[in-house]
Amino acid sequence: MDERVKRLLYLSEYTNRKDKKVILETVDSLYESKQTEQQAFNMLKKRGGEDKQINDTINYFKTFDNSKNQILLPIIAKAYLEIGGVTGNINDLKTLFTTVSEMLEANKISTPQITNAGYIVNNKTFPTYLRFAEFIHGLEGMSKGHAEWKGKINLETDEPPIFEGNGIKVYDGNDVGKCIKYTTGGLTGKHYGFCIGQPANTMWQSYRDTKTSTFHYVIDENRELSDPLHIVVVDATQHGIELTDADNSTGHIAEYGEDANGYLNYLKSKGVPVDKLFVNQPKTDTEKAETEKLGKGNPDMDWFKKLSFEEKSKYVGRGHLLSDDQFKYLWNFKNDKGGYHLLHQYVDTGQAIPEEQFKILVGEED
């Protein structure tokens, strides 16, 4: 028995109940640490080598196993043996298990286990170290990406208006994903025929390319839903303002016909700062690069996994159908806020989801 454990057990015989409890908990902790260290040693010993060399390797593992009682040592040893101890791979090992330790501390994952079948975490079994590492890094990307982007936009609630007053709400539509959300019921619960807001449409981009259209959605709560003017898309093109109401006939709206200024004056009477809000926005280099990367559907799995969380969300928000492999990849992270957001966003586009993906959603497949 470890000498520290012996001394603590001896002391516990001469202390009160409260102190004894603390000492015994410490004994349990030391005992568990010693057990995991011995398990790691036994695994490495089977490969061969001097005891000192093996102990030095385990001591190195300890520098990045920050879990309670260093319970990760056996799984690190298994991974170390699997990757062959190559220097570059060992650096990857350190990065991975530093992340695993942090996730354990934050209760984002269950304690990883190892069996003959492979690595087990969150009730999932991964046959190889690489598959296990892929899951952990994917989960890390979902969690951190969601947290970072949450600070930029409101991920948890409805999109906030950029103006609100006297029953009028104005929403920014200078993003195809937003327009799809607004058009498919995100603002009023009704689905509209606006071409710029249909899932996987190319019209939003076409208008941006041909006349640098800059879209805003105006919701008028002073009007009934039966009134076409309860929602109006204002397009501040490089040539001037174009209007489309719920009847979806661009350039001709209810009550005002082709008199765009008449409608804009109505909004001004309601306190809407028309001249400041409805301003044409030229295309930026960032927008051009994003369109080039995300504008078309891409079923490639490796390409999708390499997208940042923000890019994944914008790709999904554009209404592209995911391949079955891409969908299953997100499904692996459904219990994480990031993965859940992307899946929820995908379903909310309102498009017909492929049969195999639908079966997974409703629980007909594992």
C-alpha positions as CSV (number, residue, x, y, z in Angstrom):
1,M,0.0,0.0,0.0
2,D,1.2,3.5,-0.8
3,E,2.9,5.1,2.3
4,R,0.7,8.2,2.1
5,V,-2.4,6.1,2.3
6,K,-1.0,4.2,5.3
7,R,-0.3,7.4,7.2
8,L,-3.7,8.9,6.4
9,L,-5.4,5.7,7.6
10,Y,-3.4,5.8,10.8
11,L,-4.3,9.4,11.4
12,S,-8.0,8.7,10.8
13,E,-8.0,6.5,13.9
14,Y,-7.3,9.5,16.1
15,T,-9.6,12.2,14.7
16,N,-13.2,13.3,15.1
17,R,-16.0,12.2,12.7
18,K,-15.9,15.3,10.5
19,D,-12.1,15.2,10.1
20,K,-12.1,11.5,9.6
21,K,-14.6,11.9,6.7
22,V,-12.2,14.3,5.0
23,I,-9.3,12.0,5.5
24,L,-11.1,9.0,4.2
25,E,-12.2,10.9,1.1
26,T,-8.6,11.8,0.6
27,V,-7.6,8.1,1.0
28,D,-10.2,7.1,-1.6
29,S,-8.9,9.8,-4.0
30,L,-5.3,8.7,-3.6
31,Y,-6.3,5.1,-3.9
32,E,-8.2,5.8,-7.2
33,S,-5.2,7.8,-8.5
34,K,-2.9,4.9,-7.7
35,Q,-5.2,2.4,-9.4
36,T,-5.5,4.3,-12.6
37,E,-1.7,4.9,-12.6
38,Q,-1.1,1.1,-12.2
39,Q,-3.6,0.3,-14.9
40,A,-1.7,2.6,-17.3
41,F,1.6,1.1,-16.2
42,N,0.4,-2.4,-16.9
43,M,-0.9,-1.5,-20.3
44,L,2.4,0.1,-21.3
45,K,4.4,-2.7,-19.8
46,K,2.8,-5.3,-22.1
47,R,4.5,-3.4,-25.0
48,G,7.9,-3.9,-23.3
49,G,10.4,-1.4,-22.0
50,E,12.2,-0.4,-18.7
51,D,10.1,0.5,-15.7
52,K,11.8,3.9,-15.4
53,Q,11.0,4.7,-19.0
54,I,7.3,3.7,-18.5
55,N,7.0,5.7,-15.4
56,D,8.5,8.8,-17.1
57,T,5.9,8.4,-19.9
58,I,3.1,8.2,-17.3
59,N,4.4,11.2,-15.5
60,Y,4.2,13.1,-18.8
61,F,0.6,11.9,-19.2
62,K,-0.1,13.5,-15.8
63,T,0.9,16.9,-17.0
64,F,-2.2,17.1,-19.2
65,D,-4.6,14.7,-17.3
66,N,-6.3,17.3,-15.2
67,S,-9.3,15.1,-14.3
68,K,-10.2,14.4,-10.7
69,N,-7.9,11.6,-9.4
70,Q,-6.3,11.5,-12.9
71,I,-8.8,8.9,-14.0
72,L,-7.9,9.4,-17.7
73,L,-4.4,7.8,-17.4
74,P,-5.5,4.3,-18.7
75,I,-7.4,5.7,-21.7
76,I,-4.4,8.0,-22.5
77,A,-2.1,4.9,-22.3
78,K,-4.4,3.0,-24.7
79,A,-4.4,5.9,-27.1
80,Y,-0.7,6.3,-26.8
81,L,-0.1,2.7,-27.8
82,E,-2.5,3.0,-30.7
83,I,-0.8,6.0,-32.2
84,G,2.7,4.4,-31.8
85,G,4.3,7.1,-29.7
86,V,5.1,9.3,-32.6
87,T,6.2,12.8,-31.4
88,G,3.6,14.7,-33.6
89,N,0.9,12.4,-32.5
90,I,1.8,12.8,-28.8
91,N,1.3,16.5,-29.2
92,D,-2.2,15.8,-30.6
93,L,-2.7,13.4,-27.6
94,K,-1.9,16.2,-25.2
95,T,-4.3,18.6,-26.9
96,L,-7.1,16.1,-27.0
97,F,-6.9,15.0,-23.4
98,T,-6.5,18.6,-22.1
99,T,-9.8,19.2,-23.8
100,V,-11.3,16.0,-22.4
101,S,-10.3,17.1,-18.9
102,E,-11.9,20.5,-19.4
103,M,-15.1,18.9,-20.7
104,L,-15.3,16.5,-17.7
105,E,-14.8,19.4,-15.3
106,A,-17.7,21.3,-17.1
107,N,-19.9,18.1,-17.1
108,K,-20.1,18.2,-20.9
109,I,-19.2,14.6,-21.2
110,S,-19.4,11.4,-19.2
111,T,-16.2,9.8,-17.9
112,P,-14.6,8.0,-20.9
113,Q,-14.2,4.3,-20.6
114,I,-12.2,1.7,-22.6
115,T,-13.3,-1.8,-23.5
116,N,-12.3,-4.4,-26.1
117,A,-14.7,-2.6,-28.4
118,G,-12.9,0.7,-28.1
119,Y,-13.5,4.0,-26.4
120,I,-16.9,4.8,-24.8
121,V,-18.2,8.3,-24.0
122,N,-21.7,9.7,-23.7
123,N,-23.1,6.2,-24.4
124,K,-21.3,6.1,-27.8
125,T,-18.6,3.6,-28.7
126,F,-15.7,4.5,-31.0
127,P,-13.6,1.6,-32.3
128,T,-10.4,3.7,-32.7
129,Y,-8.6,6.6,-31.1
130,L,-9.1,8.7,-34.3
131,R,-12.8,8.2,-34.2
132,F,-12.9,9.1,-30.5
133,A,-10.7,12.2,-31.1
134,E,-12.9,13.2,-34.0
135,F,-16.0,13.1,-31.7
136,I,-14.3,15.1,-28.9
137,H,-13.0,17.8,-31.3
138,G,-16.4,18.0,-33.0
139,L,-18.2,18.4,-29.7
140,E,-15.6,21.1,-28.7
141,G,-16.2,22.9,-31.9
142,M,-20.0,22.8,-31.4
143,S,-19.8,24.1,-27.8
144,K,-17.2,26.8,-28.3
145,G,-18.7,27.9,-31.7
146,H,-22.1,28.2,-30.2
147,A,-20.9,30.2,-27.3
148,E,-18.8,32.5,-29.5
149,W,-21.5,33.2,-32.0
150,K,-24.2,33.6,-29.4
151,G,-22.3,36.8,-28.4
152,K,-22.7,38.1,-32.0
153,I,-26.3,37.3,-32.7
154,N,-29.3,36.1,-30.7
155,L,-29.3,32.3,-31.1
156,E,-31.9,31.5,-28.4
157,T,-34.8,33.7,-29.2
158,D,-36.6,35.4,-32.2
159,E,-34.5,37.8,-34.3
160,P,-34.8,41.3,-32.7
161,P,-36.1,44.1,-34.8
162,I,-33.7,47.0,-35.7
163,F,-36.6,49.4,-35.2
164,E,-39.8,49.1,-33.1
165,G,-42.4,51.7,-32.4
166,N,-46.1,52.6,-32.9
167,G,-46.9,49.0,-34.0
168,I,-44.2,48.9,-36.6
169,K,-41.2,46.5,-36.5
170,V,-38.4,46.6,-39.0
171,Y,-36.1,43.6,-39.5
172,D,-32.7,43.4,-41.2
173,G,-32.8,41.1,-44.2
174,N,-29.3,41.5,-45.5
175,D,-28.6,37.8,-45.1
176,V,-30.3,35.0,-47.0
177,G,-30.7,32.8,-44.0
178,K,-32.6,35.6,-42.2
179,C,-34.9,36.1,-45.2
180,I,-35.7,32.4,-45.3
181,K,-36.5,32.4,-41.6
182,Y,-38.8,35.5,-42.0
183,T,-40.5,34.2,-45.1
184,T,-41.2,30.7,-43.7
185,G,-43.1,32.0,-40.6
186,G,-40.4,33.4,-38.3
187,L,-42.1,36.8,-37.9
188,T,-45.8,36.2,-38.1
189,G,-46.3,32.4,-38.2
190,K,-47.4,32.6,-41.8
191,H,-45.6,31.3,-44.8
192,Y,-45.1,33.8,-47.7
193,G,-44.2,33.5,-51.3
194,F,-41.3,35.9,-51.4
195,C,-38.7,34.3,-53.7
196,I,-35.8,35.6,-51.7
197,G,-37.0,33.6,-48.7
198,Q,-37.5,30.1,-50.0
199,P,-35.1,27.4,-48.8
200,A,-32.0,26.9,-51.0
201,N,-33.1,29.8,-53.3
202,T,-30.7,31.6,-55.6
203,M,-32.9,34.7,-56.1
204,W,-31.6,36.5,-53.0
205,Q,-28.1,36.3,-54.3
206,S,-29.2,37.1,-57.9
207,Y,-30.7,40.4,-56.6
208,R,-27.6,41.2,-54.6
209,D,-25.5,40.5,-57.7
210,T,-27.5,42.5,-60.2
211,K,-28.6,45.5,-58.2
212,T,-27.0,45.1,-54.8
213,S,-30.4,44.7,-53.2
214,T,-30.5,45.4,-49.5
215,F,-33.6,43.9,-47.9
216,H,-35.7,44.8,-44.9
217,Y,-38.9,43.2,-43.7
218,V,-41.5,45.6,-42.2
219,I,-44.2,44.2,-39.9
220,D,-47.2,46.4,-39.3
221,E,-49.1,45.3,-36.3
222,N,-51.7,48.0,-36.8
223,R,-53.1,45.9,-39.7
224,E,-54.8,42.6,-39.7
225,L,-53.1,39.6,-41.2
226,S,-55.7,39.7,-44.0
227,D,-54.3,43.1,-45.1
228,P,-51.4,42.6,-47.5
229,L,-49.6,45.5,-45.9
230,H,-49.2,43.7,-42.7
231,I,-45.8,42.6,-44.1
232,V,-43.8,44.5,-46.7
233,V,-40.3,43.7,-48.0
234,V,-38.4,46.9,-48.6
235,D,-35.5,46.5,-51.1
236,A,-33.1,49.4,-51.1
237,T,-31.5,48.7,-54.5
238,Q,-28.7,50.8,-56.0
239,H,-31.4,52.3,-58.3
240,G,-33.9,53.1,-55.5
241,I,-36.6,51.6,-53.3
242,E,-38.7,48.7,-54.4
243,L,-41.6,47.3,-52.4
244,T,-43.3,43.9,-52.1
245,D,-46.3,43.2,-49.9
246,A,-47.9,39.9,-48.9
247,D,-49.5,39.5,-52.3
248,N,-45.9,39.2,-53.7
249,S,-46.2,41.5,-56.7
250,T,-43.0,43.6,-56.6
251,G,-43.5,47.3,-57.5
252,H,-47.2,47.3,-56.8
253,I,-48.5,47.1,-53.2
254,A,-52.0,47.4,-51.7
255,E,-53.4,50.9,-51.0
256,Y,-50.4,52.7,-52.6
257,G,-50.0,50.9,-55.9
258,E,-46.7,52.0,-57.5
259,D,-46.3,55.0,-55.1
260,A,-43.4,53.8,-53.0
261,N,-43.0,57.3,-51.5
262,G,-46.6,57.2,-50.3
263,Y,-45.9,54.1,-48.3
264,L,-42.5,55.4,-47.0
265,N,-44.3,58.6,-45.8
266,Y,-46.8,56.4,-44.0
267,L,-43.9,54.7,-42.2
268,K,-42.4,58.2,-41.4
269,S,-45.7,59.2,-39.8
270,K,-45.3,56.2,-37.5
271,G,-41.8,57.4,-36.5
272,V,-39.8,55.0,-38.6
273,P,-36.4,56.6,-39.5
274,V,-36.8,55.6,-43.2
275,D,-33.8,57.5,-44.5
276,K,-31.5,56.0,-42.0
277,L,-32.8,52.4,-42.2
278,F,-33.4,51.8,-45.8
279,V,-29.9,52.4,-47.2
280,N,-28.3,50.4,-50.0
281,Q,-25.4,48.4,-48.7
282,P,-22.6,47.5,-51.2
283,K,-21.3,44.0,-51.3
284,T,-18.3,43.4,-49.1
285,D,-15.3,41.2,-49.7
286,T,-16.5,39.1,-46.7
287,E,-19.9,38.6,-48.3
288,K,-18.4,37.7,-51.6
289,A,-16.2,35.1,-50.0
290,E,-19.1,33.7,-48.0
291,T,-21.2,33.4,-51.1
292,E,-18.4,31.6,-52.9
293,K,-18.0,29.1,-50.1
294,L,-21.6,28.5,-48.9
295,G,-23.8,29.6,-51.9
296,K,-24.2,26.2,-53.4
297,G,-25.1,22.9,-51.8
298,N,-22.1,20.6,-51.0
299,P,-22.8,17.0,-49.8
300,D,-19.1,16.3,-49.0
301,M,-18.7,15.2,-45.4
302,D,-15.1,16.4,-44.9
303,W,-15.9,19.8,-46.3
304,F,-18.9,20.2,-44.0
305,K,-17.0,19.1,-40.9
306,K,-14.2,21.7,-41.5
307,L,-16.7,24.6,-41.6
308,S,-16.7,26.7,-38.5
309,F,-19.8,26.7,-36.3
310,E,-20.8,30.0,-37.8
311,E,-20.3,28.8,-41.3
312,K,-22.3,25.6,-40.6
313,S,-25.2,27.7,-39.3
314,K,-25.1,30.0,-42.3
315,Y,-24.9,27.0,-44.7
316,V,-27.9,25.4,-43.0
317,G,-29.7,28.7,-42.8
318,R,-29.4,29.1,-46.6
319,G,-31.8,26.1,-46.9
320,H,-29.4,23.6,-48.3
321,L,-30.4,20.0,-47.7
322,L,-27.8,18.1,-45.7
323,S,-26.5,14.8,-47.0
324,D,-27.4,11.8,-44.8
325,D,-23.8,11.6,-43.5
326,Q,-23.8,15.4,-42.7
327,F,-27.1,15.0,-40.8
328,K,-25.9,12.0,-38.8
329,Y,-22.8,13.9,-38.0
330,L,-24.9,16.7,-36.4
331,W,-27.1,14.1,-34.8
332,N,-24.1,12.9,-32.8
333,F,-24.1,16.3,-31.1
334,K,-27.9,16.7,-30.6
335,N,-27.4,16.8,-26.8
336,D,-25.0,19.8,-27.0
337,K,-26.4,23.3,-27.4
338,G,-24.5,23.8,-30.6
339,G,-25.6,20.6,-32.3
340,Y,-29.2,21.2,-31.1
341,H,-29.2,24.7,-32.6
342,L,-28.0,23.5,-36.0
343,L,-30.5,20.6,-36.1
344,H,-33.4,22.9,-35.0
345,Q,-32.3,25.5,-37.6
346,Y,-32.3,22.8,-40.3
347,V,-35.8,21.6,-39.4
348,D,-37.1,25.1,-39.2
349,T,-36.3,25.9,-42.8
350,G,-39.6,24.1,-43.6
351,Q,-38.2,22.0,-46.5
352,A,-39.0,18.3,-47.0
353,I,-36.3,16.4,-45.1
354,P,-35.0,13.2,-46.8
355,E,-36.7,10.0,-45.5
356,E,-33.8,8.5,-43.7
357,Q,-33.1,11.8,-41.8
358,F,-36.8,12.0,-41.0
359,K,-36.8,8.5,-39.5
360,I,-33.9,9.5,-37.3
361,L,-35.7,12.6,-36.1
362,V,-38.9,10.7,-35.2
363,G,-36.9,7.8,-33.5
364,E,-37.5,5.1,-36.1
365,E,-33.8,4.6,-36.5
366,D,-31.0,4.7,-33.9
